Amino acid sequence: MKVLIVGGGRTLYFLCCNFTAKGYEVVIINRNRDECVQLARQLSATVVCGDGSDAGILKDAGAMGADAVLAVTPNDQDNLVICQLASLQFGVARVIALANDPDNAEVFEKLGVSAFSTTRIVGSLIEQRASMEQITNLLPVGEGRVNVTEIVLDAQSPVAGKILKDIDLPENALIAVVIRGDQPIIPRGDNDLLAGDRVVLITLPENHGPVLKAFTGEER
Amino acid sequence: MKNNLFIVVVGCGRVGARLANRLSREGHSVVVIDADEATFNDLSPDFSGFRVDGDATEIAVLKEAKVNEADVLIATTHEDNVNLMVAQVARKIFGVARVLARVFDPKREEVYARLGIETICPTSVAVEMFLRAISDEVSPQGEIQP
């Protein structure tokens, strides 16, 4: 796997460490010469100094054969153009842009570029940790036609202590993963559920309410 | 060109300010957007349009400028990528009928032509003008012939 990352800072550094540890071939494009020298010393990655939204620089960095291009500069307009050039001119299959302004995440998606917003991800993680609510909506899949939800089972849950095949689950619902302590379990019919388990559910919006009720016992 | 169009000009530099002045004088409704408020000083005293102080790559700023109601948007900032992003957002998200972007890098211009974004490349224009000026001066006398 060959990954091209455009940007700088600690995010890029740790991303790169992560990728090279997995054995990916990583090429970094950074505009700042001093930072390039630093990065080249610290990382086992190829470092190209230049403007990543310049087609010539992308070509030098080997965009043609890259499996993925990641644009994580502090400027949204640059991230968009980098990704569009990579996909349109160099045929890179997977291009992902950082949206510094969270509103731009949707803008980029509408313009055909996959995007993520760190602000939004961190925000939702904090909410998830801070909230006393048992239920967390993890993500909508397929334009919101599928929900992925995490529920923490408490002792009052009607399903705590039951074996999966004995649970009367409404239609179109699936228990995808049970996380017990640090251990994720892909459950089968003879697995049980315990209080304290974190259950990841896949549901369709029409029966989302009844499924949650089956797990928490409360009307929602 | 229709006599009263709603035109948004992004960037109030030398080009943006002159363009906004001319369009305003011709009777169009003009909104100018620039992140640096000081640039609005370059607008002429008879400029009758609106000024929006903000970064046009933020969708909230474009909304404030009422880009959704605009007939034309012209992106003239000194940054190619800003112009290209704003032009695409105006076209694809706000549905502005006519969108033009200034792009200095001819390589980038080619790619965006494919995306249906109308671009004007000052670099290519200047090269053309120079070449034409030279050939106009030279060929009548027949001094340089291939």
Interface residues (C-beta under 8 A of the other chain):
Chain A: S53 D54 A55 G56 N75 D76 Q77 D78 L80 V81 Q84 L85 L88 Q89 D101 D103 N104 V107 K110 L111
Chain B: T57 E58 I59 A60 E79 D80 N81 V82 L84 M85 V86 Q88 V89 K92 I93 D105 K107 R108 V111 R114 L115
